[in-house]
């Protein structure tokens, strides 16, 4: 029986945990995916290879479901994954989609040469989400169609209306 591969990504479940996780020495690579489509299994092999190639250089991979974060509201219900690179607690780049030809160079450019190149965790600035928010503001949030917004309507009324339409 074949062994199941262990993910190299740590799951993040809250905005507070997110802000703490991105404030680390080295490179933090965050994948944000929609709950309904899961994470980019196609990128798992690429991130595993890059992690191995990084060797001793400081890099951590994280994953977060967009719908668990108010910060990532513009990404709710988007089917393509979003990747965010943060180096030494400072936002570097945001990529969308599954294109290793853009992901790999962005990763390699952001990766520190060594841990010595990174400041100590105590001296890192507080993580500033504003540059990411500015990029996300260009995304159009998915709007719920009006006919689905009234969740407070009793089910009997909805069933009666459906019978009238028949």
Residue pairs with C-beta under 8 A, 6 or more apart in sequence:
5 44
5 48
7 44
7 63
8 47
8 48
8 51
8 61
9 31
9 39
9 47
9 61
9 62
9 63
10 21
10 60
10 61
10 62
10 63
11 62
11 63
11 64
12 18
12 21
12 30
12 62
12 63
12 64
13 64
13 65
13 68
14 68
14 69
15 69
15 70
15 71
18 30
18 62
18 64
18 69
18 71
19 127
19 129
20 127
21 28
21 30
21 60
21 62
22 28
22 30
22 62
22 84
22 86
22 89
22 127
23 89
23 121
23 124
23 125
23 126
23 127
24 58
24 60
24 89
24 121
24 124
25 58
25 88
25 89
25 115
25 118
25 119
25 120
25 121
25 124
26 57
26 58
26 59
26 60
26 87
26 88
26 112
26 115
26 118
27 57
27 58
27 59
27 60
27 85
27 86
27 87
27 107
27 110
27 111
27 112
28 59
28 60
28 62
28 85
28 86
28 87
29 47
29 59
29 60
29 61
29 62
29 83
29 84
29 85
29 86
29 107
30 61
30 62
30 63
30 64
30 83
30 84
30 85
30 86
31 39
31 40
31 43
31 47
31 61
31 62
31 63
31 64
31 81
31 82
31 83
32 63
32 64
32 65
32 66
32 69
32 72
32 75
32 81
32 82
32 83
32 84
33 39
33 40
33 63
33 64
33 65
33 66
33 81
33 82
34 65
34 66
34 67
34 75
34 76
34 77
34 78
34 79
35 65
35 66
35 67
35 68
36 77
36 79
37 79
39 63
39 81
40 81
40 98
42 98
43 81
43 98
43 100
43 103
46 100
46 103
46 104
47 61
50 59
50 104
50 107
50 108
51 59
51 61
54 111
56 114
56 115
57 111
57 112
57 113
57 114
57 115
58 112
58 115
58 118
59 111
64 72
66 72
66 73
66 75
66 76
66 78
66 82
67 76
67 77
71 129
71 132
71 133
72 82
72 136
73 141
74 136
74 137
74 139
74 140
74 141
75 82
75 136
75 139
76 141
76 142
77 142
78 96
78 139
78 142
80 96
80 97
80 98
81 96
81 97
81 98
82 94
82 95
82 96
83 94
83 95
83 96
83 103
83 106
84 91
84 93
84 94
84 95
84 132
85 91
85 92
85 93
85 94
85 95
85 106
85 107
85 110
86 92
86 127
87 110
87 112
88 112
88 118
88 119
88 124
89 124
89 125
89 126
89 127
90 125
90 128
91 128
91 131
91 132
92 106
92 110
93 106
93 110
94 132
94 135
94 136
95 102
95 103
95 106
112 118
